[in-house]
């Protein structure tokens, strides 16, 4: 394996409904759009592998439908491997309500299912949003922040028992936000809790990702790479209801190289600190998933990988 390999979050497809659509004529008759190509795991896995990505990530919400279609997460892993995907590297989950300790037992039960599913398909990283949306929950009190950190630490220990890592994944609209984002990271146990740097989410929040990486590179075990044209968005825009989905239909997120994030400088820092492992790509809100996959891979091949070699 190279020092770094690339894996892709599957959330850009929405809900993937089928294991494999085999009767093209029956599906396509009377429906002349592209939806046929986005409905089943067979094609989607081959899209990623065909573009040169060796890994994928999953959403916890996809697990029931995967088990229904494949029988087990292990079967799904083998199915993906047959189509060129070497590793299911991670799974995204969340701790909505973690600021209130009364919610912790339910969160732990929920996360145990995620941990078991990820371990069964030989995953690596449980990627966790640390709290719910800022609107209605933020700003967190000191006690709420401590409770959320306690919840993250416990899940980190649970994951470690299965040989998995847990990484914080912050969102620009999350209740853990700009003003307590670094404090929250420092309140968690570095033995069990790492950090997944989502380059666009953290930039929109108003954090200088280069300074953040320089400071916390030893905690940043993972990435979600995407670009944005909206760095340091104002609080009123980030903290409103439904903030992740702009009411005008505008995109928050773009392919790497399509916005303001200085990826070449970040890659130079990663090289400086000899980052190794899988780097996740995430595409939220793209109108054309295949175009985004190919544009992203081209940017990696022509701009980013030459820096790290």
Secondary structure, DSSP 8 states (H G I E B T S, - for coil): --SEEEEEEGGGG----BS----HHHHHTT--SSGGGGSBHHHHHHHHHHHT--EEEEEGGGHHHHHHHHSSHHHHHHHHHHTT--EEEEEEEE-TTTTSGGGHHHHHHHHHHHHHHHHHTT--EEEEE-SSBSTTT-S--HHHHHHHHHHHHHHHHHHHTTT-EEEEE--TTBSS-TTTHHHHHHHS-TTTEEEEEEHHHHHHHT--HHHHHHHHTTTEEEEEE-EES-TT--HHHHSSTTTTS-TT---SEE-TTSSS--HHHHHHHHHHTT--EEEEE---S-S-HHHHHHHHHHHIIIIIHHHH-
